[in-house]
């Protein structure tokens, strides 16, 4: 009995942690991660605003703000999207102003990168 309780006390937290860590995306959705960076050895750019617009629309459905690691992520329904930098952090300039077109596939992660030149 004592061994059973000991085994359960060791295994239960692991089982609960596994359930709590699993955060499945809703069916039919994927994620989009944008990354803002500068330099030949990519350094993160914080506080770049990036608008996400469906390819067949003109209005953005999300605006992401890059964090201290230069990235931001959003869950989106599967489909075609364009990501565009709308606000460049002070002291920086965007090296390519064209939007990035990408396809979000359900259950996967799509990536868009934006290179900045910062003083």
Beta strands, then each sheet from edge to edge (+ up, - down):
strand 1: 29-38
strand 2: 43-44
strand 3: 49-54
strand 4: 60-65
strand 5: 71-77
strand 6: 79-87
strand 7: 92-94
strand 8: 100-104
strand 9: 109-118
sheet 1: 2+ 1- 5+
sheet 2: 2+ 1- 9- 7+
sheet 3: 4+ 3- 6+ 8-
end
